[in-house]
Amino acid sequence: QMDCGALCVLWCLTPFYFLIGCLCFVFMDADFTLMWASMLGNKPENKLKGLVVWVTGASSGIGEELAYQLARCGSRLILSARREDELNRVKRHCLECSNLQDENILVLPLDLLERSSHEEKTKAVIEYFGCIDILINNCGRSQRSLYIETSIDVYQALMELNFLGTVSITKQVLPHMTRQGTGSIVTVSSVAGIAGAPLATGYSASKHALQGFFNSLRCELTDFPNILISMVCPGPVKSQVVHNAFTEEVNKPVTTPGNQDHKMPTSRCVHLMLVGIANGVKEMWIAQQPFLLYYYLWQYIRTFAWFITNILARKRVQNFKAGLDADSAYFTKAKTS
Ligand SMILES: NC(=O)c1ccc[n+]([C@@H]2O[C@H](COP(=O)([O-])OP(=O)(O)OC[C@H]3O[C@@H](n4cnc5c(N)ncnc54)[C@H](OP(=O)(O)O)[C@@H]3O)[C@@H](O)[C@H]2O)c1
C-alpha cells in the first residue's frame, strides 16, 4: 500500500508534470495519440511492407510524397490521378528510391469525377495485385474565394470531387475488404473538416461531409474489427493545393498562390500519416504550432475557439480583399507573392 508521504510527493509533482506536458505541446506537430504512436508504436516500414496500397491524387503534393515513402517501406503501389505523365514520373522516382520492381507499381490514371469508371478501375487493381490492403483517398481540391462572390457551380464541383468522388471509389473498394476481413480506408480531410475556414466555405463543407460520412461508416463496420477507417486532418502543408484551388468560377485559376514558408514540410506530414496508418489511428491531427493548438481549442473550448477564429478570419478576409497572400496572413501582415 502507498503511504501518505508517497501520495503527497506525487501530488506535489503534478504541476511539474503539467509543465512538462505544456512544454512538449509547444514542440508537437501532431495530436497526442499520434505523437505517442510515433515514439512508441509500430514503425511504418515494419507494418506496411508488402501491402497493396492504392493512393489517389498521387501525381503531386501529399500523394506524391506518400508514393515515395510507401515505396521505401516496401509497399506495392497503385498510383492514381488524371495526369498519366506525372504518375509515370512519380513511378520512376519510386523505383529509384526503393527496392521495388517495375511490376510492383501500377500506374492507373483515374478521374475521380468519372464515377462510372470506378468499378472498372477497382477490378483492374484486383486483377493485377489480387487484393487491396489500403486505400488512401488523398485526391482533393481546395478553394480560395468569398462565398458572396462564388458561383454555386463551384460548390457543386467541390462536393462532386472531394465528397462524392471519394464516397464512390470507397464503395467499390470496401466490399473487397469486407470479404478479406481486413483493410484500411484512409481519407485525407483537413483542419477545415473540423473547424470553419474563411475563403473555403465549399471546401470546408466537403471535408465536414467526409468527416461525417466516414465517422458514420466506421460505426456501421463494428462487425469488422480489422477494417480501419482513418481520417487524416492536416493543417497547412507544402503542396500545389492552393495553386490548384477553385475560385469564384469553376475554371478561373488562383492568381496569388502565395508563399509556402509557414507550411509543414510534406515529408513530415506523410511520415506522421504512415505512423498513424501503421498503428491503426482513427483520426490524426497533423499541424505545426500554433495550428495544432487551434484543433484542441475547437475540440475542447469552442467558445474561445470562435473568439480566436473571428479575429484571424477578419484579417484573412481583409488581406484577400486587398489582393494579398491570404494563406500567410493569419498572424503577420501578408507579403505579396
Ligand atoms: N496541402 C495542404 O495544406 C492540405 C491541408 C489539408 C488537407 N489537404 C488535402 O490533402 C489532399 C492532397 O492535396 P495536396 O495538398 O497534395 O494538393 P495537390 O498538390 O494539389 O494534389 C492534389 C492531387 O489530386 C489530384 N486530382 C485533382 N483532381 C482530380 C480528379 N478529378 N481526379 C483524380 N485526381 C485528381 C491531382 O492530380 P491530377 O491533377 O493529375 O489529377 C493531384 O495529384 C487533398 O485532399 C487536400 O484537400 C491538403
The ligand as an SDF file (V2000), in Angstrom:
LIG
                    3D

 48 52  0  0  0  0  0  0  0  0999 V2000
   -1.6030   20.8900  -48.6300 N   0  0  0  0  0  0  0  0  0  0  0  0
   -2.3510   21.2910  -47.6180 C   0  0  0  0  0  0  0  0  0  0  0  0
   -2.0920   22.3150  -46.9810 O   0  0  0  0  0  0  0  0  0  0  0  0
   -3.5330   20.4370  -47.2210 C   0  0  0  0  0  0  0  0  0  0  0  0
   -4.0910   20.6520  -45.9530 C   0  0  0  0  0  0  0  0  0  0  0  0
   -5.1690   19.8760  -45.5640 C   0  0  0  0  0  0  0  0  0  0  0  0
   -5.6730   18.9220  -46.4140 C   0  0  0  0  0  0  0  0  0  0  0  0
   -5.1170   18.7330  -47.6470 N   0  0  0  0  0  0  0  0  0  0  0  0
   -5.6980   17.7040  -48.5090 C   0  0  0  0  0  0  0  0  0  0  0  0
   -4.6600   16.8520  -48.9630 O   0  0  0  0  0  0  0  0  0  0  0  0
   -5.0690   16.2380  -50.1750 C   0  0  0  0  0  0  0  0  0  0  0  0
   -3.9270   16.2960  -51.1710 C   0  0  0  0  0  0  0  0  0  0  0  0
   -3.7290   17.6350  -51.5390 O   0  0  0  0  0  0  0  0  0  0  0  0
   -2.2990   18.2740  -51.8450 P   0  0  0  0  0  0  0  0  0  0  0  0
   -2.0620   19.2700  -50.8060 O   0  0  0  0  0  0  0  0  0  0  0  0
   -1.2950   17.2400  -52.0870 O   0  0  0  0  0  0  0  0  0  0  0  0
   -2.6570   19.0700  -53.1950 O   0  0  0  0  0  0  0  0  0  0  0  0
   -2.1410   18.9160  -54.7030 P   0  0  0  0  0  0  0  0  0  0  0  0
   -0.6640   19.0210  -54.7340 O   0  0  0  0  0  0  0  0  0  0  0  0
   -2.9400   19.9050  -55.4730 O   0  0  0  0  0  0  0  0  0  0  0  0
   -2.5610   17.4340  -55.1280 O   0  0  0  0  0  0  0  0  0  0  0  0
   -3.8900   17.1140  -55.4670 C   0  0  0  0  0  0  0  0  0  0  0  0
   -3.9030   15.7910  -56.2070 C   0  0  0  0  0  0  0  0  0  0  0  0
   -5.2700   15.4710  -56.5460 O   0  0  0  0  0  0  0  0  0  0  0  0
   -5.3150   15.0760  -57.9170 C   0  0  0  0  0  0  0  0  0  0  0  0
   -6.6160   15.3860  -58.5140 N   0  0  0  0  0  0  0  0  0  0  0  0
   -7.2120   16.5950  -58.6410 C   0  0  0  0  0  0  0  0  0  0  0  0
   -8.3840   16.4590  -59.2740 N   0  0  0  0  0  0  0  0  0  0  0  0
   -8.5420   15.1430  -59.5610 C   0  0  0  0  0  0  0  0  0  0  0  0
   -9.5390   14.3740  -60.2080 C   0  0  0  0  0  0  0  0  0  0  0  0
  -10.6420   14.9480  -60.7310 N   0  0  0  0  0  0  0  0  0  0  0  0
   -9.3890   13.0420  -60.3160 N   0  0  0  0  0  0  0  0  0  0  0  0
   -8.2700   12.4530  -59.8190 C   0  0  0  0  0  0  0  0  0  0  0  0
   -7.2730   13.1110  -59.2020 N   0  0  0  0  0  0  0  0  0  0  0  0
   -7.4090   14.4490  -59.0780 C   0  0  0  0  0  0  0  0  0  0  0  0
   -4.1850   15.8550  -58.5850 C   0  0  0  0  0  0  0  0  0  0  0  0
   -3.7040   15.1770  -59.7330 O   0  0  0  0  0  0  0  0  0  0  0  0
   -4.1450   15.4620  -61.2580 P   0  0  0  0  0  0  0  0  0  0  0  0
   -4.2030   16.9290  -61.4370 O   0  0  0  0  0  0  0  0  0  0  0  0
   -3.0500   14.7880  -62.0460 O   0  0  0  0  0  0  0  0  0  0  0  0
   -5.4500   14.7640  -61.4270 O   0  0  0  0  0  0  0  0  0  0  0  0
   -3.1180   15.8070  -57.5000 C   0  0  0  0  0  0  0  0  0  0  0  0
   -2.3750   14.6150  -57.5990 O   0  0  0  0  0  0  0  0  0  0  0  0
   -6.3370   16.9380  -50.6030 C   0  0  0  0  0  0  0  0  0  0  0  0
   -7.4510   16.1470  -50.2720 O   0  0  0  0  0  0  0  0  0  0  0  0
   -6.3440   18.2090  -49.7750 C   0  0  0  0  0  0  0  0  0  0  0  0
   -7.6440   18.6810  -49.5390 O   0  0  0  0  0  0  0  0  0  0  0  0
   -4.0530   19.4760  -48.0650 C   0  0  0  0  0  0  0  0  0  0  0  0
  1  2  1  0
  2  3  2  0
  2  4  1  0
  4  5  1  0
  4 48  2  0
  5  6  2  0
  6  7  1  0
  7  8  2  0
  8  9  1  0
  8 48  1  0
  9 10  1  0
  9 46  1  0
 10 11  1  0
 11 12  1  0
 11 44  1  0
 12 13  1  0
 13 14  1  0
 14 15  2  0
 14 16  1  0
 14 17  1  0
 17 18  1  0
 18 19  2  0
 18 20  1  0
 18 21  1  0
 21 22  1  0
 22 23  1  0
 23 24  1  0
 23 42  1  0
 24 25  1  0
 25 26  1  0
 25 36  1  0
 26 27  1  0
 26 35  1  0
 27 28  2  0
 28 29  1  0
 29 30  1  0
 29 35  2  0
 30 31  1  0
 30 32  2  0
 32 33  1  0
 33 34  2  0
 34 35  1  0
 36 37  1  0
 36 42  1  0
 37 38  1  0
 38 39  2  0
 38 40  1  0
 38 41  1  0
 42 43  1  0
 44 45  1  0
 44 46  1  0
 46 47  1  0
M  CHG  2   8   1  16  -1
M  END
$$$$
